[in-house]
């Protein structure tokens, strides 16, 4: 899921400690690393890389960050949707529908705020989805959301009546799967970077995907030193 990095509109929950321009730079690095990570996974499993973007008209901005080998699919939630699918759920379902309509056997929506996500988790999601039988694959985040949801069919119920951007998203998604009798496979949890505490986790991260673009921006902005000074002052 890709949003064009723009100052004042990207990663605003990181401001402060970041400025709008710095948050946009970090967001762009997240996109570059996520796209590279998916392409790395594609060398280990049959995966087609997409950037599901919004709004319409930002294709060039997104394409500049995801690079060659990543296709674009619009995911602004504009097509008709069931009444109970609202907010960000419309964008997620739109993305899933777009990839399935392109002829793929399954589709994953993946956060772009997880630059260090281990590549093995993306590979595992693909392999689970390519097994016979209908199922969903969920990768939950430490904050109660999820970083990945994979589906073999566009089950709109998986996006219905969800309070997006809350700590109940993953739990509600599990409930939806149970309600429709859909087998749910869970991956190891990970964290997304959307506020100052999770930025601190990223700065301390020593495992997972190397995320070279993100590390380069962190070093260029001197974020480790700045956050250490901020913590000392507090």
N, C-alpha and C positions, 0 to 999 in steps of 0.2 A: 504494500500500500504506500504510494509515493505522493507526497505533497511537495510542490515546487518550493525550494528554500528561498524565503524572502524575509528581509529584516522587518520585524514587527508582526510577522504572521507565522513564524516558524519557532517551535520550541519556546514559546513565551513563558512557560512555567520555569524556565531556567534563567529568567531575567527578574531580579538579580539571582546569582552573582554575575551572569553574563550580560553584555549589551545585546541589543537586537541584532546588530551586525555579526557579533560573535556567535550568537545562537544560530543564525542562518548558516554561518560557515560550518558549524558543527553538524547541523542538519544535513547539509550537502555531503559532508564526509560520511555520515551514517548511510546515506543513499548509495554512495560509491562502494562502501564496504559491503553493504547488504547485497548489492548486485553482484559483486565479485564473489561473495560467499555462495550465492545460489549457483553461479557458474561453476564454482569448485565442486559443489554437490552434484552438478550435472555430469561431471566426469566419472561419478561413481554410481549414478542411478539415472534412468531415463526421465530427465526433467527438462522442461522448456521454461526459460526465464521470462517473466513479464514484470513490468512496472504498471500497476493499476493506479492511474493518476486522476486528479481533479484539481481545479476546475478545467472545463474545456477551454482551450486556448493556451494552456501552459505546457503543451507537448515539448516544445523546444527546450524549455527550462529543465524539465525532468530528464529528457534524453541526454542533455549535456552532462548529467551526473551519473546516469546508469550505464552509459557506454554501449559499445557494439555487443551484439549477442543477447540483448535484452529487448524484447518487444514491448510495445505500449498497448494498454487496453484502458478505455475510459471507464471510470468507476465513480461517477458523480451521483448515482442514485436516481437519475432522471426517468428511467422507464417506469411503467406502471408496476406497483408493488402491492402485496397484501397490506391491508390497513394496519395490521399489528406490527409491521416492519417499519420502523421509523429511525430518524437520525442517521448515525454512522452505520447502522445495520443495513440501510438502503445501499450505501456505497459498497459494503462488503458483499452483499448478495449480488449486486450488479457486477462486481469483479468476478465472482464465482460463475455467474451465468455467462459472462463474456468468454472466459477460458473454456468452459464446457462447450459453448457454441462453436468454438474454434476446432472442436473435434478431439479434445483431450479426454482421457479416461477418468480423470479426477482433477481437482483444482484445490490449491492451498492459498489462503490469504495469510500473508506474513507481515508482521510489523517491520517498519524500517527504523525503529528506535532500539535495535538490539545488535549493535555492530559487532559484538564479540560472541554471538550465538555459536556454539560448536557446530561445525559443518555436519557432523554425524547425525544431529537431530533433524536436519533437513532431509538427509538421505533416508533416515529411518521413517520419516513421514511418508515419503514417496513409496518406499517398499511396502509399508502397511497398506497404503491405498491401492497398490497394484495387485494385492492378493484378491482372489475371488470373493464375491459377496459384498453387500453394501455395508459401509461403516463410515465413521468420522474419526479424525485424529485431532487431538487437542494438545497444545503445548501451553500450559498455564504459566502466568507470571507471578512473582512473589507478592505483587500488590493486589492480587485478586482478579486481574484481567487475563488476557491470553496473548501470546506472541504468534501463535499459529493455529489455524483451524483448517483442516483438510476435509473435503467432501467428495463423494463419487457421484452425487446428484444434487441439484439445487434445492435442498430442503429449506424452504423459507422459514419453517418453524424454528430453525436454529438461530434465527436473527430476530425473532418476534418477542416483543415485550421485554426488551433488555434495557436496563438503565446504564447506558454507555458512559464510560469514563468514571465508573465507580468500582468499589472493591467487590462487587457481587457479579461481575460479568462472567467469569469462568464458572462459578457455581450455577448461575442461571442457565448457562449453555449446557452444562451437564444435565440439569433438570429437563431442558428441552429434548435432549437426546433420549432420556429415559421415557419421556412422555410419548414419543413417536416410535419407541422400540428400536432405536438405532444403536448398533454396537459402537461403543466409544473406546478408542485406544488412547491412552495418555502417555505423552512423552515426559522426559525429565523437565522440571521447571527451570526457568531462567528469569532474568530481570530486564525490564526495558528502562531506558534512560529518559525520564521526563520531568525530573525535579532535581533540586540541589543534592538531597541524600543519595539518589541513584547515580548522579554524576560522580559523587564520591566513590561509589562502588566501581564505576567504570575506571576511575583513576587508579584504583587499587587492584584492578583485575590483572591476573597473571596467567589465566587459562583461557580456553575458548579460542575463537577465531582471532587471528593476529590483528585484524582491523588496521592496516597500515595508514589509510587515509585519515581515520579518526585520530590515530596516535600522532600523525604529523600536525594536525590542527591543534591538538592538546599541547604539543611541544611549542608550536609557533605562538600560541596565546599565553604560554606560561601558566596553564591552569593549575597544575599541581602546586606551584609555589603560591599562587594567589589564594587558592582555597585553604592552604595550610596557614597563611597569614590571617585569613578571615576567621578560621577556627581559633587561632591563638588570640585574636582580638576579642572574640566572644567569651 
